[in-house]
Amino acid sequence: MTDKILIERDGAVSVLRINDPDAMNAMTPAMAQTLRRALQDEAGKARAIVLAGHPRAFSAGANLNAAMPDDPAGFDVGQTLEEDYNPLMLAIRDLPVPLISAVSGAAAGVGASIALACDIIVAGRSAYFLEAFARIGLIPDGGATWLLTRAVGRVRAMEMMLLAEKIPAPQALDWGLITRLAEDDAVEETALSIARKLAAGPSHSHRLIRKAAWAAADADFAATLATERRLQKEAGEAPDFAEGLAAFKQKRPARFQA
C-alpha cells in the first residue's frame, strides 16, 4: 500500500484518502491501481466507504509530469486509461457498498470523474469541478462524458467540457452535479455522518440498489423493469428484508446485521 492512498477506519466505515498534497493529489497510474485495490479490499470489510482528499484538492486530475513524456509523438495516451483508470472506474461501479465522496478544493480531470462516480457527493462551498482536458488538446476521460451527460444533460456537459471552466460547488449543486453542499470545515464530517447512517442500514439492499441503478443508466424502460424484478426477488430472500418487514409490523426501528 503506497502512502499516497491512506486507509482510515471509523467503525463500519472506511475512509480512503488520496494523499499527495504537494501535487494537489494528482493521480499517477500506480495510485489508480492502488486505489482500485483498496476500494475492493475495504468493500469486503466496511459497510460504507468515504473517499476523501485534502483541503486544497480532492484530486487535480492526472499527474502529467509523472505520466507523460516530454515528446508525445508516438505515445499512446489512451493506454493508461485501459490499464489503470478504466479498471478503477469499473471497480467503483461494481462496489457492493455505498461510496461517498468528500470533495474539498479542486476536483479536476480524472479526479472529477472519480468524485462524481460516487453514490453521494459532498462538496465544500469553495470546492470546484473542472474538465480541463481541452486546455491541453485531450478529451475528458475516466467516464466523464458518460457521467456528465447523465448528471447535468448534454448541453451543460458540453459547456463544461468545451470551455474547460471551473464549476463552483454551489453551481454544481444547482445543476445536479453533486448531492450535498457543506461548509468547508464540515465536508468530511458530513460525508462520515452519511456513511455511518448507510453503514447501519440494510447492506444487501444497498448492494442491489447500486447494481440496479448503474444497470438502469444504460437500459431502456422494459429492461429496467426486468432487472428490478430479478433483483427484488434476490432482495426479498435476504435476512435484511425479513428484519425490515418485522420491524415495520412491530413499529420499531430495524436492526440490520452485518
CORTA-V295452 format. One record per backbone hydrogen bond with DSSP energy under -0.5 kcal/mol. CO is the residue of the C=O (numbers start at 1). NH is the residue of the N-H. If there is no record, write none. Layout:
co=CO nh=NH
co=CO nh=NH
//
This chain:
co=2 nh=5
co=4 nh=19
co=6 nh=17
co=8 nh=15
co=10 nh=13
co=12 nh=47
co=12 nh=48
co=13 nh=10
co=14 nh=16
co=14 nh=50
co=15 nh=8
co=15 nh=17
co=16 nh=18
co=16 nh=52
co=17 nh=6
co=20 nh=23
co=20 nh=25
co=21 nh=24
co=23 nh=26
co=24 nh=60
co=27 nh=63
co=28 nh=32
co=29 nh=33
co=30 nh=34
co=31 nh=35
co=32 nh=36
co=33 nh=37
co=34 nh=38
co=35 nh=39
co=36 nh=40
co=37 nh=41
co=38 nh=42
co=39 nh=43
co=40 nh=44
co=41 nh=44
co=42 nh=45
co=42 nh=46
co=47 nh=98
co=48 nh=14
co=49 nh=100
co=50 nh=16
co=50 nh=52
co=51 nh=102
co=52 nh=18
co=56 nh=106
co=57 nh=54
co=59 nh=108
co=61 nh=27
co=62 nh=64
co=63 nh=66
co=63 nh=67
co=64 nh=68
co=70 nh=72
co=72 nh=75
co=75 nh=77
co=76 nh=79
co=78 nh=82
co=79 nh=83
co=80 nh=84
co=80 nh=85
co=81 nh=86
co=84 nh=88
co=85 nh=89
co=86 nh=90
co=87 nh=91
co=88 nh=92
co=89 nh=93
co=90 nh=94
co=91 nh=95
co=92 nh=95
co=98 nh=49
co=99 nh=119
co=99 nh=120
co=100 nh=51
co=101 nh=103
co=101 nh=122
co=102 nh=53
co=102 nh=104
co=103 nh=124
co=104 nh=58
co=105 nh=128
co=106 nh=58
co=106 nh=59
co=107 nh=130
co=108 nh=111
co=108 nh=112
co=109 nh=112
co=109 nh=113
co=110 nh=114
co=111 nh=115
co=112 nh=116
co=113 nh=117
co=115 nh=118
co=120 nh=101
co=120 nh=122
co=121 nh=179
co=121 nh=180
co=122 nh=103
co=123 nh=182
co=124 nh=127
co=127 nh=169
co=128 nh=107
co=129 nh=167
co=130 nh=109
co=130 nh=132
co=132 nh=135
co=132 nh=136
co=133 nh=136
co=133 nh=138
co=134 nh=137
co=141 nh=144
co=143 nh=147
co=144 nh=148
co=145 nh=149
co=146 nh=150
co=147 nh=151
co=148 nh=152
co=148 nh=153
co=149 nh=153
co=153 nh=157
co=154 nh=158
co=155 nh=159
co=156 nh=160
co=157 nh=161
co=158 nh=162
co=159 nh=163
co=160 nh=164
co=166 nh=168
co=167 nh=129
co=168 nh=172
co=169 nh=173
co=170 nh=174
co=171 nh=175
co=172 nh=176
co=172 nh=177
co=172 nh=178
co=173 nh=176
co=180 nh=123
co=182 nh=125
co=183 nh=186
co=184 nh=187
co=186 nh=190
co=187 nh=191
co=188 nh=192
co=189 nh=193
co=190 nh=194
co=191 nh=195
co=192 nh=196
co=193 nh=197
co=194 nh=198
co=195 nh=199
co=196 nh=200
co=198 nh=201
co=200 nh=256
co=201 nh=203
co=202 nh=206
co=203 nh=207
co=204 nh=208
co=205 nh=209
co=206 nh=210
co=207 nh=211
co=208 nh=212
co=209 nh=213
co=210 nh=214
co=211 nh=215
co=212 nh=216
co=213 nh=217
co=215 nh=218
co=216 nh=219
co=220 nh=224
co=221 nh=225
co=222 nh=226
co=223 nh=227
co=224 nh=228
co=225 nh=229
co=226 nh=230
co=227 nh=231
co=228 nh=232
co=229 nh=233
co=230 nh=234
co=231 nh=235
co=232 nh=236
co=233 nh=237
co=234 nh=237
co=235 nh=238
co=235 nh=241
co=238 nh=241
co=238 nh=242
co=239 nh=243
co=240 nh=244
co=241 nh=245
co=242 nh=246
co=243 nh=247
co=244 nh=248
co=245 nh=249
co=246 nh=250
co=247 nh=251
co=247 nh=252
co=248 nh=251
co=254 nh=256
//
